[in-house]
Amino acid sequence: RNRKGGRQLRKLKAVKYAYSVFACALIAFGLTVLIRARVPEQAFMLAGGLLMIGFGIVRILGYFSRDILQLAFQFDLILGIASAVLGCYMIWNPQAAGHIVMVLGVFFLIDALSKVQTAIDARRVGMECWRLILGMALVAVAIGVLVVLTEFQDFHIVSRLIGANLAADGVLNLYVTQSTVNTIRRKKEWEV
């Protein structure tokens, strides 16, 4: 039993690390898209597609990890599958950059709304970080709504909003993972 708990703890640490790395990659990609006014559509679709596939896989692994509260990973099975499918579509059809913006906006809006629920659940279990999670989630929701509302604008204009959306979602995912997934083992039990 002790070895099994140690193995599960190592898996959880690996998932937490991979999740954090992909969240940082999302932030970096989002800031790049936000700062560079003219990201070529093909490059956006390829890099974004690869990132969405990788993060989707990590999210699925996170869902199946043995995190006691499951606050960070509770919606990650469906969001991970959707992310991977969206990433494959971005790579398979790079000419679709004009209308992929709406789909990305809706995806990140749903992800941010799931973090609103995570904040509420964190409050229920007595975590002090719930207010910050809620605040960041509401900012990400607002950006997601802006992306969806400006869908029919020029790609290079809307891509800046997408960049802000990607960066905000990356920060939100990084903070939620770092603040709600505890990988410390005490007294042969998992504690948060």
NUDOTI-93617 format. One record per residue (C-alpha): y, z, x; residue in three letters. Coordinates in steps of 0.1 Angstrom, whole numbers. Example, Ala and Ser with C-alpha at 12.3 -4.5 7.8 and 13.67 -1.06 7.14 Angstrom:
% NUDOTI-93617
{north->-45; up->78; east->123; miza->ALA};
{north->-11; up->71; east->137; miza->SER};
This chain:
% NUDOTI-93617
{north->0; up->0; east->0; miza->ARG};
{north->24; up->8; east->28; miza->ASN};
{north->19; up->-26; east->45; miza->ARG};
{north->24; up->-43; east->12; miza->LYS};
{north->57; up->-26; east->6; miza->GLY};
{north->68; up->-35; east->41; miza->GLY};
{north->59; up->-71; east->35; miza->ARG};
{north->78; up->-72; east->3; miza->GLN};
{north->108; up->-56; east->20; miza->LEU};
{north->107; up->-83; east->47; miza->ARG};
{north->105; up->-110; east->21; miza->LYS};
{north->135; up->-95; east->2; miza->LEU};
{north->155; up->-93; east->34; miza->LYS};
{north->147; up->-129; east->42; miza->ALA};
{north->157; up->-140; east->7; miza->VAL};
{north->189; up->-120; east->9; miza->LYS};
{north->197; up->-135; east->43; miza->TYR};
{north->190; up->-171; east->32; miza->ALA};
{north->210; up->-165; east->0; miza->TYR};
{north->239; up->-153; east->20; miza->SER};
{north->237; up->-182; east->44; miza->VAL};
{north->237; up->-207; east->15; miza->PHE};
{north->266; up->-189; east->-2; miza->ALA};
{north->286; up->-192; east->31; miza->CYS};
{north->277; up->-229; east->33; miza->ALA};
{north->289; up->-233; east->-3; miza->LEU};
{north->322; up->-216; east->7; miza->ILE};
{north->326; up->-238; east->38; miza->ALA};
{north->318; up->-270; east->18; miza->PHE};
{north->342; up->-259; east->-10; miza->GLY};
{north->370; up->-252; east->14; miza->LEU};
{north->365; up->-285; east->32; miza->THR};
{north->367; up->-304; east->-1; miza->VAL};
{north->397; up->-283; east->-12; miza->LEU};
{north->416; up->-288; east->21; miza->ILE};
{north->408; up->-324; east->28; miza->ARG};
{north->426; up->-345; east->2; miza->ALA};
{north->403; up->-375; east->5; miza->ARG};
{north->367; up->-366; east->9; miza->VAL};
{north->347; up->-399; east->7; miza->PRO};
{north->327; up->-399; east->-26; miza->GLU};
{north->294; up->-408; east->-8; miza->GLN};
{north->298; up->-380; east->17; miza->ALA};
{north->306; up->-356; east->-10; miza->PHE};
{north->275; up->-366; east->-30; miza->MET};
{north->252; up->-364; east->0; miza->LEU};
{north->264; up->-332; east->14; miza->ALA};
{north->268; up->-316; east->-20; miza->GLY};
{north->234; up->-328; east->-31; miza->GLY};
{north->217; up->-314; east->0; miza->LEU};
{north->235; up->-281; east->-4; miza->LEU};
{north->226; up->-279; east->-41; miza->MET};
{north->189; up->-286; east->-34; miza->ILE};
{north->187; up->-260; east->-6; miza->GLY};
{north->206; up->-233; east->-26; miza->PHE};
{north->184; up->-241; east->-56; miza->GLY};
{north->152; up->-234; east->-36; miza->ILE};
{north->167; up->-202; east->-23; miza->VAL};
{north->177; up->-191; east->-58; miza->ARG};
{north->142; up->-197; east->-71; miza->ILE};
{north->128; up->-176; east->-42; miza->LEU};
{north->153; up->-149; east->-50; miza->GLY};
{north->142; up->-148; east->-86; miza->TYR};
{north->106; up->-141; east->-75; miza->PHE};
{north->116; up->-115; east->-49; miza->SER};
{north->109; up->-78; east->-55; miza->ARG};
{north->145; up->-66; east->-59; miza->ASP};
{north->143; up->-35; east->-81; miza->ILE};
{north->174; up->-41; east->-103; miza->LEU};
{north->173; up->-79; east->-102; miza->GLN};
{north->211; up->-80; east->-107; miza->LEU};
{north->217; up->-107; east->-81; miza->ALA};
{north->187; up->-129; east->-90; miza->PHE};
{north->182; up->-123; east->-127; miza->GLN};
{north->193; up->-158; east->-138; miza->PHE};
{north->182; up->-177; east->-107; miza->ASP};
{north->150; up->-193; east->-119; miza->LEU};
{north->168; up->-216; east->-144; miza->ILE};
{north->199; up->-219; east->-122; miza->LEU};
{north->178; up->-226; east->-91; miza->GLY};
{north->159; up->-254; east->-109; miza->ILE};
{north->191; up->-268; east->-124; miza->ALA};
{north->207; up->-267; east->-89; miza->SER};
{north->179; up->-285; east->-72; miza->ALA};
{north->177; up->-312; east->-100; miza->VAL};
{north->215; up->-317; east->-98; miza->LEU};
{north->213; up->-320; east->-60; miza->GLY};
{north->185; up->-346; east->-63; miza->CYS};
{north->206; up->-366; east->-88; miza->TYR};
{north->237; up->-364; east->-65; miza->MET};
{north->216; up->-379; east->-36; miza->ILE};
{north->198; up->-404; east->-57; miza->TRP};
{north->229; up->-417; east->-75; miza->ASN};
{north->259; up->-414; east->-51; miza->PRO};
{north->279; up->-438; east->-72; miza->GLN};
{north->280; up->-412; east->-100; miza->ALA};
{north->307; up->-391; east->-83; miza->ALA};
{north->332; up->-398; east->-111; miza->GLY};
{north->311; up->-382; east->-138; miza->HIS};
{north->292; up->-356; east->-117; miza->ILE};
{north->324; up->-336; east->-116; miza->VAL};
{north->320; up->-326; east->-152; miza->MET};
{north->283; up->-316; east->-147; miza->VAL};
{north->292; up->-296; east->-116; miza->LEU};
{north->320; up->-279; east->-135; miza->GLY};
{north->297; up->-269; east->-163; miza->VAL};
{north->270; up->-258; east->-139; miza->PHE};
{north->294; up->-235; east->-119; miza->PHE};
{north->310; up->-223; east->-152; miza->LEU};
{north->276; up->-212; east->-164; miza->ILE};
{north->268; up->-196; east->-130; miza->ASP};
{north->301; up->-177; east->-132; miza->ALA};
{north->294; up->-166; east->-168; miza->LEU};
{north->261; up->-153; east->-157; miza->SER};
{north->279; up->-131; east->-131; miza->LYS};
{north->300; up->-117; east->-159; miza->VAL};
{north->267; up->-104; east->-174; miza->GLN};
{north->257; up->-92; east->-139; miza->THR};
{north->289; up->-72; east->-137; miza->ALA};
{north->282; up->-56; east->-171; miza->ILE};
{north->246; up->-48; east->-161; miza->ASP};
{north->259; up->-33; east->-128; miza->ALA};
{north->282; up->-11; east->-148; miza->ARG};
{north->253; up->1; east->-169; miza->ARG};
{north->233; up->12; east->-139; miza->VAL};
{north->263; up->30; east->-124; miza->GLY};
{north->272; up->6; east->-96; miza->MET};
{north->309; up->10; east->-86; miza->GLU};
{north->312; up->-27; east->-75; miza->CYS};
{north->310; up->-39; east->-111; miza->TRP};
{north->348; up->-43; east->-115; miza->ARG};
{north->351; up->-65; east->-84; miza->LEU};
{north->322; up->-86; east->-96; miza->ILE};
{north->338; up->-90; east->-130; miza->LEU};
{north->371; up->-99; east->-115; miza->GLY};
{north->357; up->-125; east->-92; miza->MET};
{north->335; up->-139; east->-120; miza->ALA};
{north->365; up->-143; east->-143; miza->LEU};
{north->384; up->-162; east->-116; miza->VAL};
{north->354; up->-185; east->-111; miza->ALA};
{north->352; up->-190; east->-149; miza->VAL};
{north->389; up->-200; east->-150; miza->ALA};
{north->384; up->-225; east->-122; miza->ILE};
{north->353; up->-239; east->-139; miza->GLY};
{north->372; up->-243; east->-172; miza->VAL};
{north->400; up->-262; east->-153; miza->LEU};
{north->374; up->-285; east->-137; miza->VAL};
{north->358; up->-293; east->-171; miza->VAL};
{north->392; up->-298; east->-187; miza->LEU};
{north->404; up->-322; east->-160; miza->THR};
{north->372; up->-342; east->-158; miza->GLU};
{north->388; up->-376; east->-166; miza->PHE};
{north->414; up->-374; east->-138; miza->GLN};
{north->411; up->-393; east->-105; miza->ASP};
{north->380; up->-381; east->-84; miza->PHE};
{north->402; up->-371; east->-54; miza->HIS};
{north->424; up->-349; east->-76; miza->ILE};
{north->395; up->-332; east->-94; miza->VAL};
{north->376; up->-329; east->-62; miza->SER};
{north->401; up->-303; east->-50; miza->ARG};
{north->394; up->-282; east->-81; miza->LEU};
{north->357; up->-287; east->-74; miza->ILE};
{north->363; up->-275; east->-39; miza->GLY};
{north->380; up->-244; east->-52; miza->ALA};
{north->351; up->-239; east->-77; miza->ASN};
{north->325; up->-242; east->-49; miza->LEU};
{north->343; up->-218; east->-27; miza->ALA};
{north->349; up->-193; east->-55; miza->ALA};
{north->312; up->-195; east->-66; miza->ASP};
{north->301; up->-191; east->-30; miza->GLY};
{north->323; up->-160; east->-25; miza->VAL};
{north->310; up->-146; east->-58; miza->LEU};
{north->273; up->-152; east->-49; miza->ASN};
{north->278; up->-137; east->-15; miza->LEU};
{north->294; up->-106; east->-28; miza->TYR};
{north->269; up->-100; east->-56; miza->VAL};
{north->240; up->-105; east->-32; miza->THR};
{north->254; up->-82; east->-5; miza->GLN};
{north->265; up->-55; east->-30; miza->SER};
{north->236; up->-54; east->-54; miza->THR};
{north->205; up->-62; east->-33; miza->VAL};
{north->195; up->-32; east->-13; miza->ASN};
{north->169; up->-37; east->14; miza->THR};
{north->166; up->-1; east->26; miza->ILE};
{north->133; up->15; east->22; miza->ARG};
{north->132; up->53; east->16; miza->ARG};
{north->103; up->76; east->8; miza->LYS};
{north->79; up->48; east->2; miza->LYS};
{north->99; up->37; east->-28; miza->GLU};
{north->125; up->10; east->-32; miza->TRP};
{north->159; up->24; east->-41; miza->GLU};
{north->192; up->9; east->-50; miza->VAL};
